Amino acid sequence: MKAHIITIGNELLIGDIVNTNASWIGSTLTQSGIQVEKVVTVGDDHADITESLDQSLQLADLVILTGGLGPTHDDITKKTVVDYFGSNLITHEPTLEHVKKIFDKRGLPFTKSNYGQAMVPDNAEVLFNKWGTAPGILFHKDGHIVVVLPGVPHEMKALILDKLLPRLKRSERGEGVYKVYYFQLAGIGESTLSDVVIGDIRHMFNGRMTMAYLPHTWGITLRISCYAGDEKEAEWALEPVKEHIRRTASEYIYSESMDVGLSSVIGSLLRSGGATLSTAESCTGGLLAGRITDVP
């Protein structure tokens, strides 16, 4: 199953809010065996949302939209998808009662805008949102699935985990598992590692395997990943690549886990050698000592 993610909101475009939703959805879908092929961010604009939907439905099996389901005038996502799918709005009574209880509990007035939160398209499946006021909406269109979710992170995450993923059968997702493996390296540049040390190993891949070089200030993270039918098949596909990297880049590899960083490795070396470390820092402002003492 191939997926596109469309995040909606002017605040995302101008940088008022960091778009953490896109990265979380991408990671969660990938770990569920769903191949994320595109992430798009658009403003609160009817034409832009419609154009993004048109493009994604030509290429993706699953399209997820987040944001713009609130009660204020700038939240236009619901109106846009209602027009797009030729829907009529009807009252979803469970949501209406839920929203009323939220406002009663907080002692707040229940306004016309709040009532609108319980209005849903008549040709969509409602994903009941017990964590907030805006329900999720799921459309089926010509074999494609379009899911519209609130932009509030904890509501969006809960709806994907509890409502959406259980509805996507394993057979619909395509590949059964997604397996990823990490190498952490230091003391070498990205281009030298790629061109000289490891070399071009694309002939070892198949259509389901990828490798990425992720440089950062303390070294390079090398990620290899694979979609496969099951864990055993994925491990079998990844093993030759892992062995090649170990053989060619062993002197630069300090960890084969994202949970064991450079500071942890240095700490283990100090303990095993009975050695101690002191720092005298000015320009680094104590950063070196902080990195070391961050590890219990």
Protein Blocks (a to p, Z undefined) as FASTA:
>chain_A
ZZddddedfklmnopaccfklmmmmmmmmmnopacfbdcdddddfklmmmmmmmmmmmpm
bdcdeehiafbfklmklmmmmmmnopacdddfklmmmmmmmmmmnopacdfklmmmmpcc
fkbccdddfkbmbdcddddeehiacddddfblklmmmmmmmmmmmmmcfklnopabdcdd
ddddehiafklmmmmmnopaklmpcfkbccdddddfkbccdddddddfblklmmmmmmmm
mmmmmmmmmmmpcbfcfklcfklmmmmmmmmnopacddddfklnommmmmmmmpZZ
